[in-house]
Amino acid sequence: MARPSARTTAASGARSTSKRPAPEKATPTRQSKRSRTTPAKHTYAEPDSNEDENDKSTSSDEGNEDDSGSDFSDGDAEDPTPESPSEVTDSDDNVTTPQTSGRGQRAKHAKQISLPVHKKKSKEKELWEPGSRLEVGTQVIIKKPKAREAGDTPYTDHSIHPNTMLFLRDIAANNDRQWLKLHDPDYRMALQDFNSFLEKLTDQITSIDETIPELPVKDIIFRIYRDVRFSKDQTPYKTHFSAAWSRTGRKGPYAAYYVQVKPGGGSFVGGGLWQPEANALSLIRRDIDRKPHKIKRVLNNPGVRKAFFGGIGDGEKKAVEAFVNQSSNKETALKNHPKGYEKDHKDIELLRLRSFTLGTRLPDHEIVGAKGLDRIVQLVGDMVPFITYLNSVVMPDEETDDSDDSNGEEDEEDEDVEADD
């Protein structure tokens, strides 16, 4: 076979190394970086385009110009810093990432940002209810309710003011939350008057009964709000002010002094144990069974008979009968004999009791004024022997218990000597 000539090889080599002209084709348009970063539209995309959304946002901003008459809008116009995170996102999207690259669209977008905020006063009328007779811009001034004036009688710490009784009369006739809200100044003034009176009364009671400590008013006063959870009467407020003094304040196992201020002769001063717990009641009945002379001697005290029994004559039998007929004692007493005691017990009337209290009602003229404090202190002083006896039985002190036992043994020895004689 004949070998190809070197010329042919050289020609082919030269022909292979030479640059061949590129075919003429359409020159592609150069894309900008922004259009290159814009994602391509897919066939499953929503029918609305980004340009339509931009037009919608522009039209919505132009439409919202009518609502820019509020104070909130004025504050935004003065302070360009957005208030909420959502506003930050919207402003960044509109400024830094325009959705199309045309010059006209950029100019339109810039125009959108620089639109001024206008107020449209025509829509201010919509803030008023239809048929309102007040014109736009009319100022309505509502006077704040004030408490009653003191009148000729000044407020003092050692007396109950007549306005306090007037407030209690009003709340009895208007026992409603809405009414009390409208008359809150009267309530605050009446409560302050009663609290200052309690402070002076506490000083007197602690000096009469040394077992009563000096407690703050909040520990002795009862709230005006009623507990209506298990009551048929759903009125929310009490119609009186009240407080109680014991070794532990208004609460606790000890016998207490009780004061209630209520108009219309409903004021009350009393004390004792009202329906005590089973253990305390058992101790009192046990003491009555074993040493009945102790409670009879207390009930026959001249001060107790005069203050709480209508001034009856001397005699333990009369005193016991008057004590049993006290309203709070009689209403809670057993109809039959208590368990563990015979029907024909000599002191069965006292053993049937479930409450051991003393009390008397006071007319308004004795509770209001300068003489009210002295009258209450006098009644509390008459109750001291009774309260002391109950506490010595229910919560006895060691010294008191020993002395009572020794006195009881001496009395029994005297009775034995008289029997021998």
C-alpha positions in Angstrom: 0.0 0.0 0.0 1.3 3.4 -0.8 2.0 5.6 2.2 0.4 9.1 2.3 2.8 11.8 1.4 4.2 14.1 4.0 2.7 17.1 2.3 -0.7 15.7 2.7 0.0 15.1 6.4 1.4 18.6 6.9 -1.5 20.1 5.1 -3.9 18.3 7.3 -1.9 19.2 10.4 -1.9 22.8 9.4 -5.5 22.6 8.5 -6.3 21.2 12.0 -4.4 23.8 13.9 -5.9 26.8 12.2 -8.9 28.5 13.8 -12.2 27.8 12.1 -14.6 30.7 12.0 -17.6 30.3 14.3 -21.0 30.0 12.6 -23.2 33.1 12.7 -25.8 32.7 15.5 -28.1 35.1 17.4 -26.2 36.8 20.1 -27.9 36.1 23.5 -29.0 39.1 25.6 -27.1 39.6 28.8 -29.1 39.1 31.9 -28.7 41.3 34.9 -28.0 39.9 38.4 -31.4 40.9 39.6 -33.2 39.1 36.8 -30.8 36.1 37.2 -31.8 35.8 40.9 -35.5 36.1 40.2 -36.9 32.5 40.2 -38.5 31.2 37.1 -42.2 31.0 36.9 -43.5 27.4 36.9 -46.7 26.1 35.4 -48.1 25.3 38.9 -47.6 28.8 40.2 -50.6 31.0 41.2 -52.1 32.9 38.3 -51.4 36.3 39.9 -48.0 37.6 39.0 -45.5 39.5 41.2 -46.2 42.6 39.3 -49.9 42.2 40.0 -49.2 41.8 43.7 -47.0 44.9 43.6 -49.8 46.8 42.0 -52.2 45.5 44.6 -50.0 46.6 47.4 -49.7 50.0 45.8 -53.4 50.4 45.4 -54.0 49.2 49.0 -51.6 51.8 50.3 -53.2 54.5 48.3 -56.6 53.4 49.6 -55.4 53.4 53.2 -54.6 57.0 53.0 -58.2 57.7 53.9 -57.8 56.0 57.3 -54.6 57.8 58.3 -56.5 60.5 60.3 -56.0 58.7 63.6 -53.4 59.6 66.2 -51.6 56.4 65.5 -51.1 57.3 61.9 -49.8 60.7 62.8 -47.3 59.2 65.1 -46.0 57.0 62.3 -45.6 59.9 60.0 -43.4 61.8 62.5 -41.3 58.7 63.5 -40.2 56.7 60.5 -39.1 53.8 62.7 -41.8 51.0 62.4 -43.5 49.9 65.6 -44.1 46.2 64.9 -42.0 43.4 63.3 -44.5 43.0 60.4 -44.0 46.6 59.4 -40.2 46.0 59.3 -40.5 43.1 56.9 -42.9 44.9 54.6 -40.7 48.0 54.3 -37.6 45.9 53.6 -39.3 44.0 50.8 -40.6 47.1 49.2 -37.2 49.0 49.3 -34.4 46.5 48.8 -36.0 43.8 46.6 -38.1 45.3 43.8 -39.8 42.5 41.9 -39.3 43.8 38.4 -36.3 45.5 36.8 -37.9 48.1 34.6 -37.1 51.8 35.0 -40.8 52.7 35.0 -41.5 50.2 37.7 -38.6 51.5 39.8 -39.9 55.0 39.5 -43.4 53.8 40.4 -42.0 52.0 43.4 -40.1 55.1 44.6 -43.2 57.1 44.1 -45.1 54.6 46.2 -42.7 55.1 49.2 -42.7 58.9 49.0 -46.5 59.2 49.0 -47.6 61.8 51.6 -50.0 60.9 54.3 -53.3 62.8 54.1 -56.2 63.1 56.5 -59.7 62.7 55.4 -62.0 64.5 57.8 -65.1 63.2 56.1 -64.9 59.8 57.8 -64.6 61.2 61.3 -68.4 61.3 61.6 -68.4 57.5 61.6 -66.9 57.5 65.0 -70.2 58.8 66.4 -73.3 56.7 66.8 -76.2 57.5 64.4 -78.7 60.0 65.9 -76.2 61.6 68.3 -76.9 65.2 69.0 -73.3 66.0 69.9 -71.2 67.6 67.2 -67.7 66.3 66.3 -65.2 67.7 68.8 -67.6 68.3 71.6 -66.1 67.6 75.0 -68.1 65.7 77.5 -67.1 66.2 81.2 -68.4 63.7 83.8 -68.1 64.8 87.4 -66.4 62.4 89.7 -68.8 61.4 92.6 -67.8 62.8 95.9 -68.6 61.7 99.5 -71.2 63.4 101.6 -70.2 66.5 103.4 -69.6 66.2 107.1 -72.0 68.9 107.9 -72.1 70.4 111.4 -70.7 67.2 113.0 -66.9 66.8 112.3 -65.3 63.4 111.9 -63.4 62.2 115.0 -61.5 59.0 115.8 -63.4 58.2 119.0 -67.0 58.3 117.6 -69.2 56.9 114.8 -70.2 59.7 112.4 -73.9 60.0 111.4 -72.8 59.7 107.7 -71.6 56.2 108.4 -75.1 55.2 109.5 -76.6 56.9 106.5 -74.4 54.9 104.2 -75.4 51.6 105.9 -79.1 52.6 105.4 -78.4 53.3 101.7 -76.7 50.1 101.0 -79.5 48.2 102.7 -81.9 49.8 100.3 -79.5 49.4 97.3 -77.6 46.2 97.9 -76.1 46.1 94.4 -72.6 46.1 93.0 -73.3 48.8 90.4 -74.7 51.1 93.1 -71.7 50.6 95.4 -69.4 51.4 92.5 -71.2 54.7 91.9 -71.1 55.5 95.7 -67.6 54.3 96.3 -66.5 57.6 98.0 -69.2 57.3 100.6 -68.2 53.7 101.3 -64.5 54.6 101.6 -65.4 57.5 104.0 -67.7 55.3 106.1 -65.1 52.5 106.3 -62.3 54.9 107.3 -64.6 56.3 110.0 -65.3 52.8 111.4 -61.6 51.8 111.2 -60.5 54.9 113.2 -63.1 54.1 115.8 -61.9 50.5 116.1 -58.3 51.8 116.8 -59.5 53.8 119.8 -61.8 50.9 120.9 -58.9 48.4 120.7 -56.9 50.6 123.1 -59.7 50.5 125.6 -60.4 46.7 125.3 -56.7 45.8 125.7 -56.5 47.8 128.9 -59.6 46.1 130.3 -58.7 42.5 129.3 -54.9 42.0 129.5 -55.2 38.7 127.5 -56.2 40.6 124.3 -53.2 41.7 122.3 -52.9 44.9 120.4 -53.7 43.8 116.9 -54.1 45.8 113.7 -57.5 46.7 112.4 -57.2 44.2 109.5 -57.1 41.3 112.0 -60.2 42.2 113.9 -62.6 43.7 111.3 -65.0 41.7 109.2 -65.3 42.4 105.5 -68.5 43.9 104.1 -68.8 41.2 101.4 -71.2 38.3 102.1 -70.4 34.7 101.5 -73.3 33.7 99.2 -72.1 30.3 98.1 -74.6 28.3 100.1 -77.2 31.0 100.8 -80.6 31.7 99.2 -80.0 35.4 99.8 -77.7 36.4 97.0 -77.3 40.1 98.0 -73.5 40.7 97.8 -73.0 43.0 100.8 -73.6 43.1 104.5 -75.6 46.0 105.9 -73.5 46.5 109.0 -69.9 47.0 110.1 -68.5 44.5 112.7 -65.3 43.5 114.4 -64.2 40.9 117.0 -61.4 40.8 119.6 -59.8 37.6 121.0 -56.3 36.4 121.7 -55.9 35.7 118.0 -58.1 38.4 116.5 -61.5 37.7 114.9 -60.5 34.1 114.2 -59.3 31.3 116.4 -60.5 28.9 119.2 -60.7 31.6 121.9 -63.9 33.3 123.1 -64.1 36.8 121.7 -65.8 40.2 122.2 -68.0 41.3 119.3 -69.2 44.8 118.2 -71.6 45.4 115.4 -72.8 48.8 114.0 -76.1 48.8 112.2 -78.7 51.5 111.8 -82.3 51.1 113.0 -81.5 49.6 116.4 -79.4 46.8 114.9 -76.2 47.7 116.7 -75.0 44.9 118.9 -72.4 44.3 121.6 -71.7 40.8 122.8 -69.2 38.0 123.2 -68.6 34.3 123.9 -68.4 31.2 121.8 -71.0 30.7 119.0 -71.3 27.0 118.0 -67.8 26.0 119.0 -66.1 22.9 117.6 -67.0 19.5 119.0 -63.9 19.3 121.2 -64.5 22.7 122.8 -68.2 22.0 123.3 -67.4 18.7 125.0 -65.0 20.5 127.4 -67.7 23.0 128.4 -70.3 20.4 129.0 -67.8 18.3 131.0 -67.1 21.4 133.2 -70.8 22.1 133.6 -71.4 18.5 134.7 -68.5 18.4 137.2 -68.3 22.0 138.4 -71.6 23.8 137.6 -71.0 26.4 140.3 -68.3 28.1 138.2 -70.5 29.1 135.3 -73.5 29.9 137.6 -71.3 32.2 139.6 -70.3 34.1 136.5 -73.8 34.4 135.2 -75.0 35.7 138.5 -72.5 38.5 138.4 -74.2 41.9 139.1 -72.7 43.5 136.0 -73.8 40.6 133.7 -77.3 40.6 135.2 -77.7 44.4 134.7 -76.1 44.7 131.2 -77.4 41.5 129.5 -80.3 40.1 131.6 -82.4 43.2 131.9 -81.5 43.9 135.5 -83.0 40.7 137.1 -82.7 40.1 140.8 -80.0 38.1 142.5 -80.2 34.3 142.1 -78.4 31.6 140.1 -81.6 30.0 138.9 -82.9 33.3 137.4 -79.5 34.0 135.8 -79.3 30.5 134.2 -82.8 30.9 132.8 -82.0 34.3 131.4 -78.8 33.0 129.9 -80.5 30.0 128.2 -83.2 32.3 126.7 -80.6 34.5 125.0 -81.6 34.5 121.3 -78.3 33.2 119.9 -78.2 30.4 122.6 -81.8 29.4 122.3 -81.9 29.1 118.5 -79.0 26.7 118.4 -79.8 24.6 121.5 -80.7 20.9 121.4 -84.2 19.8 121.8 -83.2 16.6 123.6 -80.4 15.8 126.0 -76.9 15.5 124.6 -75.3 12.1 124.3 -73.7 10.8 127.5 -76.0 12.8 129.9 -79.3 11.8 131.5 -82.6 13.5 130.7 -83.2 14.4 134.3 -79.8 15.9 134.8 -80.0 18.8 137.3 -78.3 21.2 134.8 -79.8 19.8 131.6 -80.8 23.3 130.4 -77.1 24.3 130.3 -76.0 21.0 128.8 -78.4 21.3 125.8 -76.7 24.5 124.7 -74.5 24.5 121.6 -73.7 28.3 121.9 -72.5 30.2 124.9 -72.9 33.9 124.3 -74.0 37.1 125.9 -75.2 40.2 124.0 -77.5 43.2 123.9 -78.7 45.5 121.2 -78.2 49.3 121.3 -80.3 52.1 119.8 -78.7 54.5 117.3 -78.4 57.3 119.8 -76.2 55.2 122.1 -73.8 54.1 119.4 -73.5 57.3 117.4 -71.7 60.3 118.9 -69.2 61.0 121.6 -70.9 58.7 124.2 -70.8 55.6 121.9 -67.3 54.6 122.8 -67.9 54.8 126.6 -71.1 52.7 126.3 -69.4 49.9 124.4 -66.4 49.9 126.7 -68.8 49.5 129.7 -70.5 46.5 128.1 -67.2 44.9 127.3 -66.0 45.3 130.8 -69.1 43.5 132.1 -68.3 40.6 129.9 -64.7 40.1 131.0 -65.6 37.4 133.7 -67.7 35.4 131.2 -65.0 35.5 128.5 -62.3 34.6 131.0 -64.3 31.6 132.2 -64.9 30.2 128.7 -61.2 30.5 127.8 -60.1 28.8 131.0 -62.2 25.8 130.0 -61.6 25.6 126.3 -58.0 26.8 126.1 -56.8 26.7 129.8 -53.6 28.1 131.0 -51.5 26.0 133.4 -51.7 28.5 136.3 -55.4 29.2 135.7 -56.3 25.5 135.5 -54.5 24.7 138.8 -56.1 27.6 140.6 -59.6 26.6 139.4 -59.0 23.0 140.4 -57.9 24.0 143.9 -60.9 26.3 144.3 -63.2 23.5 143.2 -61.7 21.1 145.7 -62.1 23.7 148.5 -65.8 24.2 147.6 -66.3 20.4 147.7 -64.7 20.2 151.1 -66.9 22.9 152.4 -70.0 21.1 151.1 -68.8 17.9 152.8 -68.3 19.7 156.1 -71.7 21.2 155.9 -73.2 17.8 155.2 -71.4 16.3 158.3 -72.7 19.1 160.5 
